[in-house]
């Protein structure tokens, strides 16, 4: 468990799952930015939620693929020769859901991608 403190309270989150969530999102940002560009990780709290945001300036996700990227074995049409199994984002989504959280994506082809995961900082199911 990860011991996480805010100004008001102390919360316990699964450290292995959080490490996987952050690690996979960062790894994807790097992998899908073959021409470089900025990659940003922001971790904050707001409204009793832990907010994890990873943004890149990579290849982006085609609009028609956005609804499927969290499905197991799904890979977008524009990945070309970039290796991968299509499992990482499905596992990330499940790890976020195990914390009763949600994850969404904003992306534009050729401009980059932003993943935002929001995890409640309470032990009660949302």
N, C-alpha and C positions, 0 to 999 in steps of 0.2 A: 504494500500500500504506500501511496505517496502522501506525505503529510503536507497539506497545503494550507497556508494561513492568509487570511485577509484581515482587514482592520477590525471586523466584528467577531469573526468566529474562526474555528479551525475545521477543516474538512479532510476527509480521507477518500482518495481516488486510487484506482489501480495503476500503479507505476508502470507495469509491463505494458498494459494496454495504451497508456498515454505515450510511452516511449515509441510504441509501434505506430500510433496515429501520427505523431510529429515526425518520426523518422521516415515513414513511407511518403508522407506529403512532401517533405524536403527532398527526398531521393527522387521522386517524380519531377519536382520542379527543376532539379539539376538535369535529369535525364532528358526531359522534354524541352530543354533550352540549349540545344546543341550549338547555337551561335552565340551563347553567352547571354549577357543582360543581367539585370538585378533580380535577386531572389530575396524575399523578405519574409521573416518569421516574426509575428506579433502575438504575444500572449498577454491577455488582459482579463479583467473581470468587469462585469456590468450586469446590473439587475439580478444578482445572485447566480450568475453564470460565468463559467470559465470560457473564454473565447480564444480559440486558436485559429490564426489566420496565416496562410501561406500563399504568397503571390509570386509570380514569375513573369518574365517577358519572353516566354518561349513560343512554341508553335501554336498554342491554343487548341481549343476543342470545337469541332464543327457543331453548329446548332442542332443538327439532326442526331448527333450522338449524345447530347447532354443527358437525355432521359435514361440512357442505358449504361453510363460509365461506372455505376456502382453495382452492376450485375457481374456475377462471376464469369470469368473467361472473356469478357467483352473488351475489345480493343478498338479504338477509334480508327476511322478510315485514313487518317493522315499521319499515322505513326511511321509508315514506310519501313525502314530497316532497323528502327529502334527496338531493341529486344524487350521482352516482357511476357508475362503469363496472363495478364488480365485479372489477377486475383487480388492485388494490393488494395485497390479502392473498395472492393467488396468487403474485405476484411476490415479496413478502416471504418467503413460505414457501420459494420456490426459492432466494432469496438466502441464507437460513439454511442450506438443504440443501447449497448449494455450499461452505459452510464446514464441512460434515459435522455440522451442528447439527440441532436440533429446536425446534419452536415449538408451544405449546399455548395454549388459551384457557379462562378461567373466567369465567362471566357469569351474571347473573340479570336478567331483564327488569325495568326500572324502577329497578334498583340500580347497574348499571354493569358494566364489563368489565375483565379483567386479561389482557394478553397477556404470556407469558413465553417468551423465546427463549434457548436455551442453546447456545453455540458453543464447541467444544473449543479449548483453547489449545495444541494440538500440531499439528504438520504431518502427522501420520500419520492416515490414514483410520480412522475409528472403526468 
